């Protein structure tokens, strides 16, 4: 059985919306896209790379998938993670996309999301990593499918935007298993759901 890992760039006030590009997700009038870009350093890069090295496949919501599919297939080879991102098996949750999906090794998840994810987790292999995909994460949390959270909390308050843990979320107790701080003040935190 493999782990399902939620990996998120997050502001201090919990916003995960549009970290990588100004036009990534402007829904709700969000105007702060690209907020994560000034905080990257070697410690941050090592944390991201360690997560990718433990990953065998990606589980993505529609918006994150479309953004990734528009970038990674033609991303420069000098970006170290380009071959990994393109090489991963991608599982996509969407009610509007249809197959064939444009990014290589991509499969649309059909049917009950929780049941399909349980089947994926039951297969042997490396971790399944969820990046972004805020709405999908809500479903995964609701069905107790998340095995680990890798949160990169930036020293920035955005004030508005889509949050990882939302108002309708139930109480979830987590156990910190690793923490680091980058030179730019980003907290790199790894949590497991607490069993008691």
Secondary structure, 3 states (H helix, E strand, C coil): CCCEEEEEEEECCCECCCCCCCCCCCHHHCCCCCCCHHHCCHHHHHHHHHHHHCEEEEEEEHHHHHHHHHHHHHCCCCCCCHHHHHHCEEEEECCCCCCCCCCCCEEEECCCHHHHHHHHHHCCCCEEEEECCHHHHHHHHHCCCCCEEEEEEECCCCCCCCECCCCCCCCCCEEEEEEEECCCCCEEEEEEECCC
